[in-house]
Amino acid sequence: MPQDPSVPAHNCPRAPKPPRIYQRSIEKLTRVVQGDCGRTLHFTIPRSTKSRRSNVSFIDVENVPAEARDATWREAWFEVEKVEGHPWNFWRAVRQVEPHNARA
């Protein structure tokens, strides 16, 4: 079927692409809370970088499953993904898993 010449081809609607996943691993998440009220600020996972500026990476509360945000644990094992993002990539926790003995 021929296209309408009045509509440029580059204006065709497209389905949004899912974000690209660069890395997956099993990591121990540590909850960082605010003082005595116990409000979760963010989560961390151990990372070693060449710059040595920080030995952890941060995971925002919104990037952790809802049931894990309200839990009372201090550390737990999760499957995490490094996801393409703009202006920078970010880590997200996918699901809680059993302890990973190789990194204990």
Backbone torsions as a table, in degrees:
resi	resn	phi	psi	omega
1	MET	NA	128.1	-178.4
2	PRO	-70.9	147.0	177.2
3	GLN	-79.7	152.7	174.9
4	ASP	-69.0	121.4	-177.4
5	PRO	-66.3	-16.3	179.8
6	SER	-80.1	-12.7	179.2
7	VAL	-107.5	115.0	179.0
8	PRO	-61.2	145.5	-177.5
9	ALA	-63.1	-30.8	-177.4
10	HIS	-75.9	-5.0	178.7
11	ASN	-96.0	11.7	178.9
12	CYS	-68.8	134.4	179.3
13	PRO	-68.6	140.7	178.5
14	ARG	-127.6	150.7	175.6
15	ALA	-71.7	141.3	178.9
16	PRO	-65.9	142.3	178.3
17	LYS	-80.9	142.3	172.8
18	PRO	-68.2	151.8	-179.4
19	PRO	-64.0	145.9	178.9
20	ARG	-75.1	136.2	177.7
21	ILE	-102.8	120.2	-176.5
22	TYR	-89.0	-31.5	-174.3
23	GLN	-154.4	143.9	174.1
24	ARG	-129.7	142.6	176.6
25	SER	-161.3	169.7	174.1
26	ILE	-103.7	122.9	-175.3
27	GLU	-135.7	155.1	175.0
28	LYS	-88.3	114.2	177.1
29	LEU	-85.9	138.9	174.7
30	THR	-116.0	127.5	179.0
31	ARG	-81.2	133.7	175.5
32	VAL	-110.4	118.8	-175.1
33	VAL	-113.9	161.5	-179.8
34	GLN	-95.0	110.8	173.0
35	GLY	41.6	-138.9	-175.3
36	ASP	-79.6	-21.6	-175.5
37	CYS	-73.5	-20.4	175.3
38	GLY	78.4	12.2	178.7
39	ARG	-69.5	131.1	-179.0
40	THR	-75.5	124.6	177.7
41	LEU	-89.5	-47.6	179.1
42	HIS	-168.5	-180.0	177.3
43	PHE	-122.8	154.5	176.8
44	THR	-126.5	154.7	171.3
45	ILE	-132.2	144.7	-178.9
46	PRO	-67.4	137.0	178.6
47	ARG	-144.3	145.2	171.2
48	SER	-116.7	125.4	-178.9
49	THR	-117.8	158.3	179.3
50	LYS	-66.6	-31.9	-176.5
51	SER	-74.7	-21.4	-179.5
52	ARG	61.5	17.6	178.3
53	ARG	-71.4	-33.6	-179.5
54	SER	-147.0	141.8	178.4
55	ASN	-101.8	12.6	176.0
56	VAL	-135.0	157.3	168.9
57	SER	-112.5	152.8	-175.0
58	PHE	-105.7	144.1	174.3
59	ILE	-123.2	123.7	-179.5
60	ASP	-68.8	151.5	-177.4
61	VAL	-58.2	-36.4	-178.9
62	GLU	-68.8	-15.9	-178.3
63	ASN	-99.6	22.0	177.6
64	VAL	-124.2	141.1	179.6
65	PRO	-52.7	145.3	-175.0
66	ALA	-56.5	-40.4	-178.6
67	GLU	-66.5	-26.3	179.0
68	ALA	-80.1	-27.5	-179.8
69	ARG	-64.0	-34.8	-174.8
70	ASP	-95.6	-1.8	-178.2
71	ALA	-72.8	167.8	-176.6
72	THR	-105.5	2.5	-178.4
73	TRP	-69.0	154.1	176.0
74	ARG	-94.5	-38.4	177.2
75	GLU	-135.5	142.2	177.4
76	ALA	-155.8	158.0	-178.7
77	TRP	-92.6	136.0	-179.4
78	PHE	-138.4	152.2	165.8
79	GLU	-81.8	125.1	-178.3
80	VAL	-121.4	156.1	179.0
81	GLU	-132.6	140.5	170.5
82	LYS	-94.4	119.1	-169.2
83	VAL	-114.1	143.7	175.6
84	GLU	-63.9	132.9	178.5
85	GLY	-147.4	162.5	178.7
86	HIS	-124.4	127.1	11.3
87	PRO	-85.4	-6.0	178.3
88	TRP	-143.9	162.1	178.4
89	ASN	-72.6	159.2	-179.0
90	PHE	-144.2	161.2	176.1
91	TRP	-97.4	144.8	172.3
92	ARG	-139.0	146.0	176.4
93	ALA	-89.8	132.0	-176.8
94	VAL	-94.0	-51.5	-178.6
95	ARG	-159.1	154.6	177.4
96	GLN	-80.3	140.8	-179.1
97	VAL	-129.3	171.4	176.3
98	GLU	-69.0	155.8	179.9
99	PRO	-53.4	141.0	-178.2
100	HIS	-97.8	106.3	-172.1
101	ASN	-64.9	-26.5	-175.9
102	ALA	-67.6	-26.5	-177.8
103	ARG	-112.5	11.7	-175.4
104	ALA	-67.6	NA	NA
